[in-house]
Amino acid sequence: MSDIPVLINTAVAVLAAVLLIVRFRVNPVISLILASVYLGLAVGLGVEETVKTITGGFGEIMVDVGLLIAFGVLMGSILNQSGAIRRLVEHLLKTFGPKRLPYTMGLAIGTVLQSIFLDVLLVISAPLARKLAPKIGKLGTARMATAMAIALECGIVFTVPGVASLALAGLLNVPLGKMLLFGLLLVIPTIIISIAIMTFLFRRGFWNEAKDEDHTFVAEEDSEGEEPADNGLASAPTTNNERGATASSAQPAGGSVAVVERERKEAPLLLLFAPLLTSLLLIGAGAILEIFEIQLPWLQLLGEPVIALLIGLIGTCLVTRAAIGQKKVEEAIAVGFKESGQILILTGVGGSLAATVAAAGLGDILGGFFSASTVAPLLVVWAIAAVLHIAVGSVTLSAITAAGLLAPIAPAIGLDPVLLALAAGAGSLFMVHVTSNTFWLLQSLLGQSVRGALKSVTVGVSVASVVAILLILPMSLLF
């Protein structure tokens, strides 16, 4: 088949998937499979080859990231149950003080806490962020809301073991250690620069407290002196997991005496996070050995991502069992299995579409278009992911779909796949708005009006999206 029909049919398949999801409310998994079937048949693969390509694409990405996603989500669920996140935020406040809190909390959420399912992490940390916002000063709500939005969304696509970063690494055959190192190099400056830009805008009048904050909502909670488990979630869909996580995070935000007393009775915070940090260090060490071609078989084994995350999961189970008991650990594992299922299926069908696109020959076509430059395809994948996210409202779905479309061109033009993964992740951050459940959770849980959330979440994360791609483009010239 000639180039033009392949391009047209690929565009039709992607647009049809978006239309099914947005207009007709068809589940994204079903929509992507239907798009894959259409594309395979339309470009002449035939029935048997189309089905083989779809199932093969699903299976290949599951081989690469299935266990990684499951292990990461299970670790996050157990850490959630142990109360480690709440305690970490309190520790950050005491260590760095309120003025630096947006940056320190943003970096913590965007890096070390990415094994936790996004919505669960949000409902755990948001009530604490809302209580701490007045301590920052006049723009406390605006700065904390923006820092949380940027960190949550950047972390999930750039930082291992965030589910979208794992999916992108598997889809584009990026070694997980390499994804970890490059992701950290990108996510840290992106979070810092984006929060600084938004703080500058807020101080120049971009934030209006009277119109952008829900004062009635905040005043009611302050008068009660504690976080209600169900307050503020009326405008957003709430799952059983989210209700449980919110209830577990509902702690008095009172004085330091309560915090000190509680910490005496709980396991040391560093001990709770030690297994997760050990996993990340082992993965990083494995990547360094590979880069410098150092042969240390025992460290290479421990640095294999599946082994490293398995060690982290076992360690997390043992540590938290001593802290909260075996029953609560088992409950957390059950919740983690439920959360990881939908992530795994969505990631798999993203692999199916990517495999079908590759089989249709799109890689050869686009490779010819972009052979003279490595910058152009990075901008294209960023733009595709951005458009998909505006329409669909899912960061993970838009990143996977955009990366899958252009994955076949990476070998043809000598582009490092890790840059393609980061560009797709950056584009998927653009315009988090009313189609996103995260938007409504941030709006309600942080006491913002919809107008305020459009500034702190939509504009804030879009700024991060642009900052990220501007940092990725120079990286493409160096690597």
N, C-alpha and C positions, 0 to 999 in steps of 0.2 A: 504494500500500500504506500502511496506517495506521502510526502511530509504533511501537506495541508490537511488531508482527512484525519491523520493521526492527531494533529494539534487540535482540530475542531472537536473530534470525539472526546479527547481528554478534557477539554474545556467544558463540554456538555456534561460529562460524567461528574466533574467536580461541582459545577453549578447545580446540577440536579440533586446531588447529595445535600448541598446547602439548602436548597429550596424545600426538600423533604423534611429536613430538620427544623427549619425556621417557620415555614408557612404551614406545613401539615403536621408538625409535631411528631414526626416519626423518630423512633429511637435512633441515635447516631450509629449504633452498631449495625442495625438493619440498613440504614441509608448508605453506609460505606460499602457494605456487601453488595447491595443492588447496583451501586455505581461501578464496582469492580466487575460485576457480571456484564453490565451494559458495555463497558469499555472493551472487555475481552472479546465479546461477540462482535462489536462494531468494527474492530480493527482486524477481524478475521482469524482470531486464534482458534475458533471452533469450540464446541461445547466441552469436549473432554479436556482440551488444553486449558481452557478458561478455568474450569473447576480445579484442575490440578495446580494451576498457578495460584489461585486464591487460597487453597488449603496449604500449599507449600509455603506461601508468604507468611501465613499465620503461624505455621509450625516453626519456621526459621527464626522469627523474632522471639517466639516463646523459648526456643533453645538458648538464645542469647541472654534474655532479660527476665524470663518468667520467675526463676528462683530468686533473682536479685530483688525484683519488686516485692515478692512475697516476704522475703526476709526483712527488707527495709520497713515495710508497713507493719509487720508484726513487732519489730523493735519499737517503732513509734507508738503503737497502741499500748505496749507495756509501760513505756516511759510516761505516757499520758496517765495511766492508772496510778502510777507511783507518786504523782504530784510534782515531778521534777521540773516541769516547765514553769509552774507558778513560783517555785522556789528560786529558779534561775533568774526570773525577772526581778524578784525582790532583792536578790543578791546584786544584780546589776545596778539597781537604784542606790543601794547602800555604798557600792564601790565607786561608781563614777559620778553620782549626784544627778539631780534632775535636769540640769542644763544640757548634759551630754546624752541624756536618756534616748532621744529619738535615734541617734546614731548607734549607740551600743545595743539597744534592743533590736534595731533593724538588722545589724550585722549578725547578732545571735540567731534571729529567726531565719535570716537568709543563708546561714551556713550550717551550724551544728545541729539545728532542729529540723532539718529537712526530711528526716525519716518519718515524720509524723504527717498523717493525712491532712491536707490543707485546711478543710473546714473544721476539723477537730482542733488543730493548732490555733485557728482563728478564735474559736469560741472559748478556748482556754485562756489565751493571752489578752483578748480584747477587753474583758471587764477590768483586768489589772491595768491595762494601758489607759482606760477611761478614768480610773481612780487616780492615776499618777499624773494625768494631763494637767490638772490645775497647779501642780508643783512646778511645772516648767515655766508658767507665766501666762501672759495674755493670749498667746497663740498656741497654747498647749494642746488643745483638741485637734487643731489643724495639723500641727507638726506630728503628733503621735499617730493620727489616722493615716497621714501620708506615708510615714515611715513604715507602718505595718503593711499598708497596701503594696508599697514598692518591694519590701523585703519578702513578703509571702509569695508574690507572683514571680519575682526574679529567682528566688530560691528554688522554686519547683521546676524551673526550666534550665537553670545553669548549674545547680549544685547537686552532686551525688551525695546521698541517694534519693534526691527528689524524683518523684515518679516520672515526670516528663523528661528529665535529663537521662534517666535510665532508658526510657523508651527511645529517645533520640539516638543515644549511643548504640543501642541494639539495632535500630533500623539502619543506621549508616555504618555499622561495623567499626565503631570507634572503640578502642580499648578503654575500659572503664577507668583505669588509672589516668590515662591521658585526659579523659573527660573531666575527671576530678581536678586535675592540676589546671587545665585551661579554664574550667568553670570558675574556680576560685580566683584565678587571675582576673577574670572578667567581672564576677559578681560583686567583689569587694569595692572596687572603684565605682562601679555603676550605682550601687546603693548610696555610697557617700556623696558622689557628685549630684545624683538626682535629688536626694534630701536637701542638699545645700541649695540647689536651684529653686526648689519649691519653697524653702524657708525664705529665700530672697524675695520671691514673688509675694508671699504672704505678708512680709514686712513692708512691701510697697503697696498694700491695699487690696491684694487679690482675695483676702478672706474677710468676710463681714460676719461678725459673731451673731448679730441680731437675726440674720437671715440664713446663715450657714450652719448654725447649731440648734439642736432641739433642747432648749433650756428647761422646758417642763419635764422632759424625760430625765435629764441629769439631776435637776433639783429634787425630784422624787427619790432617786436612788441615794443621793447624798443625805437626805433626811432620814432614810432608813438605816444608813450606816453599813449596809451589806449588799451583796450582789444577788438579786433574785435570779433563780435558775431559768425562768421562762420569760422574763421581761425583755422587751426589745426585739423579740423574734417574730412578732406578729406579721411583719411585712415580708418575711422571707420563709421559704420552705424549710422545715426543721425535721431532721431525721432523728430516730431514736438515739443514734450515736451522738449527735450533736447535743441533744437534751441531757444525755448522761454526762457528756464532757463538761457542759456548762454547769451542771449541778455540782460536779466534782471540783470545779474551779471557784465555786461560790464561797469565798473566804473573806473574813473581815479584813478590811484594808487598814485597820487601826494601827496603833503604835508599834514601835520596834520591840516592845516587851513581848507581845504576842508572837512576833516573828522569831525572836531569840528562843522563847520557850518551845515553840514548835520544832525548831531546828535541833534542839537538844534531844528530842524524842525520835527524830527521823534519821535515816541513813545519810551519811555525808553526800552532798550534792555531786562532788567530783566522782565519788564511787558509783553513783547511779549512771553517770554519763561515760564512765571509763570504758565499758565494752564498745559503745558506739565510736568513741574517739579512737580506740585501738583498731577497730575495723578500717576507719578512714586512713590511719597512719600506715597500716599494712598495705592497703591498696596503693597509696602514694609511694611507698617504698618499692612495691613491685613495678610501678611505672618508671621509677628512676633507674632501677636495675635494667629494665628493657631499653631505656633511652641510651644508657652508657654501656650496654651489652656486657654487663657484669654477671657472671655465673655463680649464683648461690642457691643451689636447688631447694634447700629448706625454706629460705626466705621467699623464693619464687612461688613455692607451694602456698605458703601462708598469705602471699600477696595476691594470689588469684582471687578476683572479686567474690566468687561464690563461697570460697573457703573463708575469706576475711569476714564477710557478712554473716556467715554461719557461726563463726567464733563470736562475733558481736552479739548475735541473737542468743546463743547459749549463755554467754556471760551476763547479758541483760536479764535473762530468766533467773539465773542463780542469785544475782545481786538483789533483784526486786522481790524474789520469793522470801529472802531473809528479811526484807523491809516491810512488805505488805501482806505476805502470806501466799500460799500456793493457790488458794481459791480465787483470789483476785487476779493473779497472773493468768490462770486458766480462762477467766472471764475476758481479760484483755486479749488473749490469743484468739478467742472466739470472735470478738469484734474485729480484730485484725484480718482474720480470714474473710469475713463478710465484706470489709472495705477493699481488700486486694482483688476480689473476684471481678468487680466491675472495671477496675483499672487494667487488669490483665486482658480481659476480653476486648476492651477498646484499643489497647495497644496492639493486640493481635490483628484486629481487622484493619488497623492502620497499616500494618505490614502487608496485609492482603492487597490493599489498594496500591501500595508502593510496588509490590511485585508485578501486578498487572500493568502498571504504567511502564515499568522496565521492559516487560515482555512485549509491549506494544511498540517499542523502539523509540520512545521519546528521548531517551538518553543520547542516542546518536544524533538526533535532530538538534537538540539544544546544545550538545557539545560542539557542533559546527558553528552555531550562533555565537557561543561564548569563548571560543578557543583562543581569542586574542587577549582575554582579560580574565583575572580571577575576581575582580571587584564586581563586575556586572552580575554574575550569578548570585553573589551574596546579597546584593540589593534586590534582585528579583525574588529570591526565596524569602527575604524579609517582607517585601511588599505582598507576596502571595499569602504569607502567614497572617499579616496584618488585616488584609481584606477578609480572609476566612474568619478571623476572630471577631471582627466587627459584625459579621453576619450570624455566626453560630454562637459566640459567647463562651466557647470552651478553649482555654489556653492549651491544654494537652492535645485536644483534637486538631486544632489549627496548626500547631507546631508539627505534629506527626504527618499530617496530610501534605503540608508545604515541603517538608524535608523529603518525603517519599516521592514527590513529583520531580525533584531535581537531584535526587540521590544518584541516578545513573550517569550524570554528567561529571561527577567528581573525578573518577579515574581518567576520563577522556581529556580533561583540561589540566590535570595535575593539581587539583584543588584538594587540600587536606580536608577530609570529611568532618573533622572536629569543628572546623570553621563554619561548614554548612549547618551543622547541628546547632551551633551557637546563634547563627543568623536566623534560623527558623525559630528558635526560642525567643530571640529578641523581637521578631516580628509579631509573634503570638501574644506579646504583652500590650500591643497597641490598642487603645480604646477599650479598656474594660468598662462596660457600661451596663445598662438595665437588663440585658439578656443574660448577665452573669449572676449566679447565686452568690458569689463572693462579694459582688457590689452591694447587694442588699444586706448581707451579713455585716459588712463593714459600716454601712449606713446606719443600721439599727443598733448594733452593739456598741458603737462609739458615740452615740448621741448626736448624730449629724442629721440635718435635713437632706432631702434628695439633692437640692442645689449644692449643699456642702460636699456631699459624696461625689458629685460630678467633678468638683474641683480636686479634692484630696485623692480620690481613687482614679477617676477617668483621666484627668490631666496628669496627676502624679505618676501613674504607671506608664502613661504614654511618653512622658519625659524620659523615664527609665528606658523605654524601648528605643528611643532615638539615641540616647547616650550610649546604650549598649552597641548599637550597630556602628556608631562613630568610633567606638573603641575597637570593634572587630575588624574594620577595614584596614587600619594600620597593621594589625596582627597578621592579616593575609599577605602583607608585603614582606613580613619578617619570617614567616613559617611556611 
